[in-house]
Amino acid sequence: MILIYLADETQKEAPIRRIMDTLQLKTHFLSDAQTNVPLKVLFGDPHATGTPKALAHPIMVLHEISDEQFTAFNDAMKQQDAYISRKAMRTIHNQNWTLERLSREIEDEHRYFQRYDQLQQLMAESNTLRKEDYAPDSWQQYEQALVRLYMQLQQGQPSAAKLEHMLNEATQAREQLRQHRR
């Protein structure tokens, strides 16, 4: 079964219904009145309602869907301009969560990986800079900051708060890099 919440992208409902009918996948579209109902309740009774709360983005929750089925409907949704980027599988871990909480978790994870990519880009940028173009003291501080951050990344995946701090440190180090006066 697939639960789909479309937020304000209701124009996607008709093409998604056609796709799911063609693929013979059981699908239920959720309303704002269902975003605060636990997932396990919605999968058992897709008509259950709670306190209405609109979510910012469409989200899809899947349960007992094969890889082949997932690939087929995902590809078809892309072709029909009905793609939903935020997806999750129902798990033991999240089955007691509401759709609203799951959406927040997905957003937090998305934000985390954006920050991680930004940090990686700042670190990769250092390979394009020439040491000779910058004041020696500012280059040394920049280089030390990047080495320290690199070593921290090698210790494992940082928490979201730690990653935010690391990104700020890298950004600040880059901003404080001064051109060498000739």
QUIUR-V465168 format. One record per pair of residues at least 12 apart in sequence whose C-alpha atoms are under 8 Angstrom apart, sorted by the first residue. I is the first residue (numbers start at 0). J is the second residue. D is the distance in Angstrom with one decimal. If there is no record, write none. Layout:
BEGIN
i->[I I]
j->[J J]
d->[D D]
END
This chain:
BEGIN
i->[0 0 0 0 0 0 0 0 0 1 1 1 1 1 1 1 1 2 2 2 2 2 2 2 2 3 3 3 3 3 3 3 3 4 4 4 4 4 4 5 5 5 5 5 6 6 6 6 6 6 7 7 7 8 11 11 12 14 14 14 15 15 18 18 18 19 22 22 22 27 29 31 31 31 31 32 32 32 32 32 33 33 33 33 33 33 33 34 34 34 34 34 34 34 34 34 35 35 35 35 35 35 35 35 36 36 36 36 36 37 37 37 37 37 38 38 38 38 38 38 38 39 39 52 54 54 56 57 57 57 58 58 58 58 58 59 59 59 59 60 60 60 60 61 61 61 61 62 62 85 85 111 111 114 114 114 115 115 117 118 118 118 121 121 121 122 122 131 132 132 133 133 133 133 133 134 134 134 134 134 135 137 137 137 138 138 140 141 141 141 141 144 144 144 145 148 148]
j->[24 25 26 27 42 61 62 63 64 24 25 26 27 59 60 61 62 26 27 28 29 42 59 60 61 26 27 28 29 57 58 59 60 28 29 30 57 58 59 28 29 56 57 58 31 53 54 55 56 57 55 56 57 57 80 81 81 76 79 81 76 81 72 75 76 72 68 71 72 45 45 51 52 53 54 48 49 50 51 52 47 48 49 50 51 52 98 49 50 51 52 53 54 97 98 99 48 49 50 51 52 97 98 99 48 49 96 97 98 94 95 96 97 98 89 93 94 95 96 97 98 94 95 99 99 102 85 83 84 85 83 84 85 86 102 83 85 86 87 86 87 88 89 86 87 88 89 88 89 102 105 159 162 162 163 166 162 166 166 165 166 169 169 170 173 145 169 179 178 179 176 177 178 179 180 176 177 178 179 180 179 175 176 177 176 177 172 172 173 175 176 168 169 172 169 165 169]
d->[6.7 4.9 5.6 7.8 7.5 6.2 5.4 6.6 7.1 7.6 6.3 4.7 6.3 6.9 5.8 4.6 6.3 5.9 5.0 5.9 6.8 7.7 5.7 5.1 6.5 7.3 6.2 4.8 5.8 7.4 6.0 4.5 6.5 5.8 4.9 6.5 5.3 5.3 6.3 7.6 7.6 7.1 4.2 6.6 7.8 6.7 5.9 6.3 5.6 5.0 7.9 7.6 7.7 7.1 7.6 4.9 7.9 7.7 6.6 6.7 6.6 6.6 6.7 6.8 7.4 7.1 7.7 8.0 7.4 6.7 7.8 4.9 5.1 5.0 7.4 5.3 5.4 5.7 3.8 6.4 6.8 4.8 5.7 7.3 6.5 7.9 7.7 7.5 7.8 6.7 6.1 7.4 7.7 6.2 4.8 5.3 7.8 5.8 6.1 7.0 7.1 5.0 6.1 6.0 6.5 5.8 7.9 5.1 6.9 6.7 5.1 5.1 4.2 6.9 7.5 7.6 5.1 6.0 6.0 5.7 6.5 5.1 6.2 7.9 6.8 7.8 7.8 6.3 7.9 6.8 6.5 7.4 4.9 5.7 7.1 7.1 6.4 4.8 6.4 5.8 4.9 5.5 6.3 7.6 6.3 4.7 5.9 6.0 5.4 8.0 7.1 6.1 7.8 7.2 7.0 7.0 7.0 7.8 7.3 7.6 5.4 7.0 6.9 7.3 7.9 6.7 7.7 7.4 5.9 5.3 6.9 5.6 4.2 4.1 7.9 7.7 5.8 5.8 4.3 7.2 7.7 6.8 5.1 6.0 6.2 7.7 7.2 5.1 6.5 7.8 6.5 7.4 6.9 6.7 6.7 6.6 7.7]
END
